[in-house]
Amino acid sequence: MEYQIKNAEGKLGILIPGLGAVATTVIAGVEAIRKGLSQPVGSLTQMGNIRLGKRTENRYPLIKDFVPLAGLNDIVFGGWDVYADNVYQSAMNAKVLEPTLLQAIKPELEAIKPMKAVFDREYVKNLDGTNIKEAPTKWDLAQALMQDIENFKKENNCSRAVIVWCASTEKYTEESAVHQTIEAFEQGLKDNDPNIAPSMIYAYAALKSDVPFANGAPNLTVDIPALVALSKELNVPIAVKDFKTVLTLMKSIVAPGMQDRDLGVRGWFSSNILGNRDGLVLDDPDNFKTKEVSKLSVLEEILNADINPELYGELYHKVRINYYPPHGDNKESWDNIDIFGWLGYQMQIKINFLCRDSILAAPIVLDLALFMDLAHRADMSGVQEWLSFYFKAPQTAPELKPEHDIFKQLIKLQNTLRHMMGEDLITHLGLDYYQDLVEAL
Ligand SMILES: NC(=O)c1ccc[n+]([C@@H]2O[C@H](COP(=O)([O-])OP(=O)(O)OC[C@H]3O[C@@H](n4cnc5c(N)ncnc54)[C@H](O)[C@@H]3O)[C@@H](O)[C@H]2O)c1
């Protein structure tokens, strides 16, 4: 099937629920890059190349030159938060970026003020902001968000918009009856059903406004049949969930290597300390549970003990997140991996990653926004599994197991781009090079 991709004409609004550490780091980053002060390191859309054709052709264009993405100068940022701080104040509070860098883009950041949030303390206990919408029902709140989106697009002259959820992790919830069909969900909005989380109201408003929705946190949000059905019905892409940045990034890099070499894994203990507001929210057990569930499946699904019980049947996997204010956004993570090799001889791998949480997450937000806009212009709707590369817990069709191996995820993403642009898919078979040689002799 040949994709007819509409041009990226006009401005693209990137609307972000949650203007905290991650959101302000991406917004300030894009402003700094636009001014030539920094480079978009870590962003596949901005710095990544893609191979086209055979290796002998030497065609490796930048992805942004290969597919018609919105340009950085055509992006306008906006968002919602439960705190009224503008993006400059919020970025200063987050302490991710240097004050001197923020000073250089202060007027642009100060101009972005959060719209009033849809918020429910039942879902996030550790926050007490007051920049919150009031309305009799969740249905009215959804209408208010749709009005915000429409106003934002009009005021900023945007031809299109996308939403990337960067707000706090909501408490753990499971699917219930109200999540099963569009009708039940809409009735639930009108009845103020307690099982409808604020993030679901944003997602509903996005889809009804023809705006793609990506979820950077582990909340259920669009992972429910009602919203998947709505995204298909209205022809809008969705992609979820939970940005893959630190512990899970390490797992999806290292575990496939162990499995590819048929090395056994008996235990994997991952722990980190972080002191930002995200860490504070995750200090509540109900919110941590949401994160834990999203993190735990990765290893089990990569190593797959069902297929290879001798190597992975005994795997003990534990994840701990600890709130430790002195470290701020500078997360430190440790992995202790107990592996075994030839004849069962034991070995250990230790990883100590001294990282920066929001520096790793920011390029993901940018890439997701640009790729979701591309997908929408290419008429792709529903679950965008080709964007699994960016997520800890990728969404798939109900009967499919998610692919967590980051290298396979990248191949899937690149082949999707090739497919969209009518280029040959790359299988890495490579036998034809030798076949040609033989024939040439
Ligand atoms: N490496 C990473 O930083 C990383 C990785 C994966 C996932 N995440 C997730 O991304 C999200 C953002 O992380 P962060 O470090 O920026 O956190 P943060 O606490 O700095 O920012 C979150 C912001 O969301 C706001 N908020 C909460 N509920 C809201 C609502 N209903 N509507 C609008 N705003 C709301 C909060 O007031 C806060 O300003 C978190 O859910 C986090 O778990 C982050």
PDBQT file of the ligand as one rigid body, heavy atoms in Angstrom, charges set to zero:
ROOT
HETATM    1  N1  LIG A 501      13.192  10.046  32.210  1.00  0.00    +0.000 N 
HETATM    2  C1  LIG A 501      12.075  10.619  32.553  1.00  0.00    +0.000 C 
HETATM    3  O1  LIG A 501      12.116  11.734  32.948  1.00  0.00    +0.000 OA
HETATM    4  C2  LIG A 501      10.780   9.860  32.417  1.00  0.00    +0.000 A 
HETATM    5  C3  LIG A 501      10.805   8.585  31.885  1.00  0.00    +0.000 A 
HETATM    6  C4  LIG A 501       9.618   7.882  31.734  1.00  0.00    +0.000 A 
HETATM    7  C5  LIG A 501       8.429   8.461  32.115  1.00  0.00    +0.000 A 
HETATM    8  N2  LIG A 501       8.425   9.693  32.653  1.00  0.00    +0.000 N 
HETATM    9  C6  LIG A 501       7.142  10.231  33.073  1.00  0.00    +0.000 C 
HETATM   10  O2  LIG A 501       6.942  11.504  32.505  1.00  0.00    +0.000 OA
HETATM   11  C7  LIG A 501       6.131  12.257  33.388  1.00  0.00    +0.000 C 
HETATM   12  C8  LIG A 501       6.786  13.618  33.594  1.00  0.00    +0.000 C 
HETATM   13  O3  LIG A 501       7.993  13.480  34.313  1.00  0.00    +0.000 OA
HETATM   14  P1  LIG A 501       8.659  14.791  34.940  1.00  0.00    +0.000 P 
HETATM   15  O4  LIG A 501       9.969  14.387  35.481  1.00  0.00    +0.000 OA
HETATM   16  O5  LIG A 501       8.542  15.924  34.023  1.00  0.00    +0.000 OA
HETATM   17  O6  LIG A 501       7.673  15.031  36.194  1.00  0.00    +0.000 OA
HETATM   18  P2  LIG A 501       7.312  16.422  36.876  1.00  0.00    +0.000 P 
HETATM   19  O7  LIG A 501       6.714  16.073  38.194  1.00  0.00    +0.000 OA
HETATM   20  O8  LIG A 501       8.458  17.364  36.857  1.00  0.00    +0.000 OA
HETATM   21  O9  LIG A 501       6.216  17.038  35.909  1.00  0.00    +0.000 OA
HETATM   22  C9  LIG A 501       4.914  16.561  35.865  1.00  0.00    +0.000 C 
HETATM   23  C10 LIG A 501       3.993  17.768  35.857  1.00  0.00    +0.000 C 
HETATM   24  O10 LIG A 501       2.668  17.300  35.649  1.00  0.00    +0.000 OA
HETATM   25  C11 LIG A 501       1.794  18.133  36.380  1.00  0.00    +0.000 C 
HETATM   26  N3  LIG A 501       0.531  17.437  36.461  1.00  0.00    +0.000 N 
HETATM   27  C12 LIG A 501       0.184  16.391  37.253  1.00  0.00    +0.000 A 
HETATM   28  N4  LIG A 501      -1.072  15.994  36.985  1.00  0.00    +0.000 NA
HETATM   29  C13 LIG A 501      -1.524  16.791  35.979  1.00  0.00    +0.000 A 
HETATM   30  C14 LIG A 501      -2.729  16.861  35.258  1.00  0.00    +0.000 A 
HETATM   31  N5  LIG A 501      -3.721  16.025  35.517  1.00  0.00    +0.000 N 
HETATM   32  N6  LIG A 501      -2.834  17.797  34.281  1.00  0.00    +0.000 NA
HETATM   33  C15 LIG A 501      -1.808  18.637  34.002  1.00  0.00    +0.000 A 
HETATM   34  N7  LIG A 501      -0.649  18.633  34.677  1.00  0.00    +0.000 NA
HETATM   35  C16 LIG A 501      -0.512  17.708  35.646  1.00  0.00    +0.000 A 
HETATM   36  C17 LIG A 501       2.546  18.364  37.677  1.00  0.00    +0.000 C 
HETATM   37  O11 LIG A 501       2.078  19.506  38.343  1.00  0.00    +0.000 OA
HETATM   38  C18 LIG A 501       3.974  18.519  37.180  1.00  0.00    +0.000 C 
HETATM   39  O12 LIG A 501       4.314  19.880  36.937  1.00  0.00    +0.000 OA
HETATM   40  C19 LIG A 501       5.954  11.437  34.665  1.00  0.00    +0.000 C 
HETATM   41  O13 LIG A 501       4.745  10.753  34.637  1.00  0.00    +0.000 OA
HETATM   42  C20 LIG A 501       7.091  10.454  34.563  1.00  0.00    +0.000 C 
HETATM   43  O14 LIG A 501       6.823   9.241  35.264  1.00  0.00    +0.000 OA
HETATM   44  C21 LIG A 501       9.571  10.418  32.804  1.00  0.00    +0.000 A 
ENDROOT
TORSDOF 0
